[in-house]
């Protein structure tokens, strides 16, 4: 399907409901928090078809180029029979008022394609971005478990998979732009093309997942004259691992970065499980989470504590800076006009280095941090030789706790040192009070995170010592 003469500011949800009159996809919160608007995108990944559940209320129409859009209306077979996922919801009485049901069904459909024999943990993670206000989750989860326990689903999508792949290949390299009046959306395919277009349109808005930018349009009713989507820039989707570093392209979505981050930094993986919802992680990128410059973004504190750097590109020029130097003040960064993040470079942990991260929020899943803290401590002969401690939610920007770090450096790693560092930490920040937490609560949480880090590190060291002693 070819779409033209539609505003590039139009979201997929708006297009479905207002232009195609497919109203099965519902609008609940309009901000990516409830999952009622969930649709599924099929896209090519190394020549294979990969399905992703996304929030259509946060997805600009211009980002769909080269992808298959699947809505709840598409699941019904030609003979009008229900799709097995839909039938499971019926059989297990997983719907009451029905408003949230299409979103749950689309999340379950995506899971059934990607993980046909999903376990309960995978099911819970897949459905965490979908809220139900009346039925309760047990029958919905039971329906998903029944799908996982059955034979792999052979539906019309399975039967047409080869044809779908061929169609996507054919349109993959077709021109991709959308114009409506003075509004334009560009979709470059290479870093060079992206840099050139951005130089010609320095006031344009770059969009990857759009999970934050879309809210400016849909909730603040702002008009974005020029959008530049990086969705098709495959050069920025690579992940390269060397002996000492992991380099992640700024266009890598969070769900694709999970495996390598979890493998190398366990707590980074744990935090990503609690980063918004799967729908958001399937769209949002690490580069976007950094460039958004939110004081409560979850990845920047962890990356800062790990000593990460970012590669910035402007035209044909590139430069590398420490991520800690990127954030200047609230929503202000060191990024120049027409400059964009190309890569994130993360050092690997050394044997004597310990890394931990903690997130405190009102809900376990799909919630923004009140405080997010990350700790990287290097010990030599039980003395602190290096300390990098960073927080989100404690200042106008993600920020290192330099006074606390100074109180730790060179000191013996014991409770007395930690207590002195906790006092120093209170001098690093003057947090605000808002609806997520009071400033007093934030200060208390931050200092207790440091104490918790010390206790856990000590416990881990004792466990290791016990195992070695037992072995000997």
C-alpha positions in Angstrom: 0.0 0.0 0.0 1.3 3.5 -0.9 0.3 6.4 1.3 0.7 10.0 0.2 -0.9 13.4 0.9 -1.1 12.6 4.6 0.5 14.7 7.3 3.9 13.2 8.4 2.7 14.2 11.9 0.0 11.6 11.7 0.4 8.6 14.0 -0.5 5.0 12.9 -3.4 5.1 15.4 -4.8 8.2 13.9 -4.4 6.9 10.4 -6.0 3.5 11.2 -9.1 5.1 12.9 -9.6 8.2 10.9 -8.4 7.3 7.4 -9.0 3.6 7.0 -11.8 3.4 9.6 -10.2 0.3 11.2 -11.4 1.0 14.7 -10.4 -2.3 16.3 -7.2 -0.6 17.4 -8.3 1.5 20.5 -7.0 4.7 22.0 -6.7 4.5 25.7 -4.0 6.7 27.3 -2.6 8.1 24.0 0.9 8.0 25.6 2.1 4.5 25.3 1.2 3.4 28.8 -1.9 1.2 28.4 -1.3 -0.9 25.3 -4.9 -0.6 24.0 -3.5 0.7 20.7 -1.0 -2.2 20.2 -0.3 -3.3 16.6 2.3 -5.6 15.2 5.0 -4.7 12.7 6.6 -7.3 10.5 10.1 -6.3 9.2 13.1 -8.0 7.6 15.9 -8.9 9.9 18.8 -10.6 8.1 16.4 -11.8 5.5 13.9 -13.3 7.9 10.6 -11.9 9.0 10.6 -10.5 12.5 7.4 -9.4 14.4 7.4 -6.6 16.9 4.5 -5.3 19.0 4.4 -1.5 19.2 2.2 1.3 20.4 0.5 2.8 17.4 -0.2 6.0 19.3 3.5 6.7 19.4 4.4 5.6 15.9 4.5 8.1 13.1 3.0 6.9 9.8 6.2 7.8 8.0 8.2 5.2 10.0 6.2 2.3 8.4 8.1 2.2 5.1 9.2 -1.3 4.2 7.3 -2.9 7.1 4.2 -5.0 7.3 1.4 -3.5 9.5 -0.8 -6.0 11.2 -4.0 -5.0 13.1 -6.5 -7.0 15.0 -8.8 -6.9 12.0 -6.1 -8.8 10.0 -6.1 -11.8 12.3 -9.5 -13.2 11.3 -9.2 -15.9 8.6 -10.9 -15.6 5.2 -13.6 -18.1 6.4 -14.4 -15.6 9.2 -13.0 -18.0 11.9 -11.2 -16.5 14.8 -7.4 -16.6 15.0 -6.2 -19.1 17.6 -5.1 -16.2 19.8 -8.5 -14.7 19.6 -10.2 -18.0 20.3 -8.0 -18.6 23.3 -9.2 -15.3 24.8 -12.8 -16.5 24.2 -12.2 -19.9 25.7 -10.6 -18.6 28.8 -13.0 -15.7 29.3 -10.2 -13.2 29.0 -12.4 -10.3 27.9 -15.1 -8.3 29.8 -15.7 -4.8 28.5 -13.4 -5.6 25.6 -11.8 -2.2 25.2 -8.3 -3.5 26.0 -8.7 -6.8 24.4 -7.4 -6.0 20.9 -4.2 -4.7 22.4 -3.7 -7.9 24.5 -4.5 -10.0 21.4 -1.9 -8.3 19.3 0.8 -8.7 22.1 -0.1 -12.4 22.3 0.0 -12.7 18.5 3.5 -11.2 18.4 4.7 -13.5 21.2 3.2 -16.6 19.5 5.2 -15.7 16.4 8.5 -15.0 18.1 8.3 -17.5 20.9 5.8 -20.2 20.0 6.6 -22.1 23.3 7.0 -19.1 25.6 7.3 -19.6 29.3 5.3 -17.7 31.9 8.0 -15.2 32.4 8.1 -14.3 28.7 4.4 -14.1 28.7 4.3 -11.7 31.6 7.0 -9.5 30.0 5.1 -9.5 26.7 1.8 -8.4 28.4 3.3 -6.0 30.9 2.6 -3.1 28.6 -1.1 -3.9 28.3 -3.5 -2.8 31.1 -6.9 -4.3 31.9 -9.2 -2.4 34.2 -12.0 -4.8 34.7 -11.3 -8.5 33.9 -8.1 -9.2 35.8 -5.1 -10.8 34.3 -5.4 -14.4 35.3 -7.7 -15.5 32.4 -5.6 -13.5 30.0 -2.4 -15.1 31.1 -4.1 -18.5 31.1 -5.1 -17.9 27.5 -1.5 -17.0 26.6 -0.2 -20.2 28.4 -2.6 -22.3 26.4 -1.2 -20.9 23.2 2.3 -21.7 24.3 1.3 -25.2 25.3 -0.3 -26.0 21.9 1.3 -26.7 18.5 2.9 -23.8 16.7 0.2 -21.7 15.0 -0.1 -22.2 11.3 -2.2 -19.3 10.2 -2.5 -17.1 7.0 0.7 -15.2 8.1 2.7 -18.4 8.1 1.3 -19.5 4.8 2.1 -16.1 3.2 5.5 -15.6 4.9 7.6 -16.2 1.8 5.4 -13.8 -0.3 5.5 -11.2 2.5 9.3 -11.4 2.6 9.6 -11.0 -1.1 7.2 -8.0 -1.1 9.2 -6.3 1.7 12.4 -6.9 -0.3 10.9 -5.3 -3.4 9.9 -2.1 -1.6 12.9 -2.0 0.7 14.9 0.3 -1.6 12.1 2.4 -3.0 12.2 6.2 -2.2 10.8 6.9 1.2 9.4 10.4 2.0 6.1 11.9 2.9 5.0 15.4 2.2 1.8 17.3 3.0 1.8 21.0 2.5 4.8 22.5 4.3 5.2 19.3 6.4 7.9 16.8 5.3 9.3 13.5 6.5 12.6 12.3 5.2 13.8 8.7 5.5 17.5 8.5 4.6 19.1 5.1 4.2 22.8 5.8 5.0 24.7 7.8 7.6 26.1 10.1 4.8 22.6 10.8 3.5 21.3 11.4 7.0 24.1 13.8 7.7 23.6 15.7 4.4 19.8 16.1 4.9 20.3 17.2 8.5 22.8 19.8 7.5 20.3 21.2 5.0 17.6 21.1 7.6 19.3 21.8 11.0 16.0 22.7 12.7 14.5 19.3 11.8 13.6 16.8 14.4 15.4 13.4 14.2 13.1 10.5 15.1 14.0 6.9 15.7 11.4 5.2 17.9 9.5 8.4 18.4 8.2 7.2 21.8 8.9 10.7 23.3 8.7 13.0 20.2 5.2 11.7 19.3 3.9 13.0 22.6 4.8 16.5 21.6 2.5 16.2 18.6 -0.4 14.2 20.1 -0.6 15.6 23.6 1.1 19.1 23.3 -0.4 19.6 19.9 2.9 20.9 18.4 3.5 20.7 14.7 6.8 19.3 13.5 7.6 20.9 10.1 10.4 18.5 9.2 11.0 15.0 10.5 14.0 13.0 9.6 13.5 9.3 10.4 16.6 7.2 11.0 14.6 3.9 10.8 16.1 2.9 7.5 19.7 3.8 8.4 21.1 0.2 8.8 24.6 1.6 9.3 23.4 2.7 12.8 21.8 -0.6 13.7 25.0 -2.6 14.2 26.5 -4.0 17.4 30.2 -4.6 17.5 31.9 -6.4 20.4 35.7 -6.3 20.9 37.9 -7.5 23.7 37.6 -4.1 25.5 34.5 -2.4 24.2 30.9 -2.8 23.0 29.9 -0.4 20.3 26.2 0.0 19.8 24.7 2.0 16.9 22.4 4.8 18.0 19.6 3.3 15.9 19.6 -0.1 17.8 16.3 -0.6 19.6 16.4 -1.5 23.3 15.0 -5.0 22.8 17.8 -5.8 20.3 20.5 -4.4 22.6 19.2 -6.5 25.6 21.2 -9.7 25.0 24.7 -8.2 24.7 24.1 -5.8 27.6 22.6 -8.4 29.9 25.5 -10.8 29.1 28.2 -8.2 29.9 26.5 -6.1 32.6 23.9 -8.2 34.4 22.2 -5.3 36.1 21.8 -3.5 32.8 19.8 -6.4 31.6 17.7 -6.4 34.8 16.9 -2.7 34.3 15.9 -3.2 30.7 13.2 -5.6 31.9 11.8 -2.7 33.8 12.3 -0.1 31.0 8.8 1.0 30.0 7.1 -1.8 28.2 8.0 -4.3 25.5 6.2 -2.2 23.0 8.3 0.8 23.9 11.5 -1.3 23.9 10.7 -2.5 20.5 10.7 1.0 19.2 12.8 3.2 21.5 16.6 3.3 20.8 19.5 3.8 23.2 20.6 6.8 21.0 17.1 8.3 21.4 17.1 7.7 25.1 20.3 9.7 25.4 19.5 12.4 22.9 16.2 13.0 24.6 18.2 14.4 27.5 15.6 13.6 30.1 16.7 13.7 33.7 14.8 10.5 34.3 16.0 8.5 31.3 17.0 5.1 32.5 20.0 4.2 30.4 22.1 7.4 30.8 23.0 6.9 34.5 24.1 3.3 33.8 26.1 4.3 30.7 27.8 7.2 32.6 28.8 4.9 35.5 30.3 2.5 32.9 32.4 5.3 31.5 30.6 5.2 28.1 31.4 7.6 25.2 29.3 8.7 22.3 30.4 9.3 18.7 28.7 12.5 17.3 28.4 13.2 13.6 28.0 16.5 11.8 28.2 16.4 8.0 31.5 14.6 7.3 33.0 15.4 10.7 32.9 13.1 13.7 34.0 13.5 17.3 33.9 11.3 20.4 33.0 12.7 23.9 32.4 11.2 27.3 28.7 10.7 27.9 29.0 12.5 31.2 30.0 15.7 29.3 27.1 15.5 26.9 24.4 16.7 29.3 24.7 20.5 30.1 21.4 21.5 31.7 17.8 20.5 31.5 17.2 19.4 27.9 20.4 21.1 26.8 23.3 19.0 25.5 26.7 19.5 24.0 25.3 18.5 20.6 25.8 21.2 17.9 23.3 22.1 15.1 22.8 19.3 12.6 24.9 17.0 14.8 23.6 13.6 15.8 24.6 10.6 17.9 26.0 7.8 15.7 27.4 5.3 18.2 27.6 4.5 21.9 30.9 3.1 23.0 30.8 1.1 26.3 34.0 -0.2 28.0 33.8 -3.8 29.2 34.1 -4.5 32.9 37.5 -5.4 34.3 38.0 -8.3 36.7 38.4 -6.1 39.7 35.4 -3.9 38.8 31.9 -4.3 40.2 28.8 -2.7 38.5 25.3 -2.5 40.0 22.2 -0.5 39.1 19.0 0.2 40.9 15.6 1.6 39.9 12.9 2.9 42.2 9.5 3.6 40.8 5.9 3.4 41.9 5.2 0.4 39.7 7.4 -2.6 39.0 6.7 -2.6 35.3 6.0 0.1 32.7 6.9 3.1 34.9 9.3 6.0 35.0 12.0 6.1 37.6 11.7 8.3 40.7 15.4 7.6 41.2 17.8 5.5 39.1 21.3 4.9 40.4 24.3 3.2 38.9 27.6 2.2 40.7 30.9 1.1 39.3 33.6 0.5 41.9 37.1 -0.9 41.3 39.0 -2.3 44.2 42.7 -3.0 44.6 43.8 -4.6 47.9 40.4 -3.8 49.3 40.9 0.0 48.6 38.8 2.0 46.1 41.0 2.8 43.1 38.2 4.0 40.9 34.6 5.1 41.5 31.9 6.1 39.0 28.5 6.8 40.5 25.7 8.3 38.5 22.0 9.1 39.1 18.9 9.9 37.2 16.0 11.8 38.9 18.2 13.6 41.3 19.1 16.7 39.1 18.2 18.5 35.9 20.4 16.1 34.0 21.8 12.5 34.6 24.8 13.3 36.7 27.8 11.8 38.4 28.1 12.1 42.2 31.6 13.6 42.2 31.7 14.5 45.9 30.7 11.0 46.9 33.2 9.5 44.5 36.0 11.7 46.0 35.0 10.4 49.5 35.5 6.9 48.3 38.7 7.1 46.3 41.8 5.7 48.0 39.8 4.6 51.0 39.5 1.2 52.5 36.3 -0.6 51.3 34.4 -0.9 54.6 31.2 0.3 56.3 32.8 3.4 57.8 33.9 4.6 54.3 30.4 4.0 52.9 28.8 6.0 55.7 31.2 8.9 55.0 30.4 8.6 51.3 26.7 8.6 52.0 27.1 12.0 53.8 29.1 13.3 50.9 26.4 12.1 48.4 23.9 14.4 50.0 26.1 17.3 49.0 26.0 16.3 45.3 22.3 16.8 44.6 19.4 19.1 45.5 16.5 17.0 44.0 13.1 18.4 43.4 9.8 17.3 44.8 7.2 16.2 42.3 4.3 13.7 42.0 6.8 10.8 41.8 8.7 11.5 45.0 9.6 14.2 47.4 13.2 15.6 47.5 13.7 14.1 51.0 12.6 10.6 49.7 14.9 10.9 46.7 17.9 11.8 48.9 17.2 9.0 51.3 16.8 6.5 48.5 20.0 7.6 46.8 22.1 7.2 49.9 20.5 3.9 50.7 21.3 2.6 47.2 25.0 3.2 48.0 24.6 1.2 51.3 22.8 -1.6 49.4 25.6 -1.7 46.8 28.2 -2.2 49.5 26.2 -4.9 51.3 25.5 -6.8 48.0 29.2 -6.5 47.0 30.3 -7.8 50.3 27.9 -10.7 50.2 29.0 -11.6 46.7 32.6 -11.5 47.8 31.9 -13.8 50.8 30.1 -16.2 48.5 33.0 -16.4 46.2 35.4 -16.9 49.0 33.2 -19.7 50.5 33.1 -21.5 47.1 36.8 -21.3 46.7 37.4 -22.6 50.2 35.1 -25.5 49.7 36.8 -26.4 46.4 40.2 -26.3 48.0 
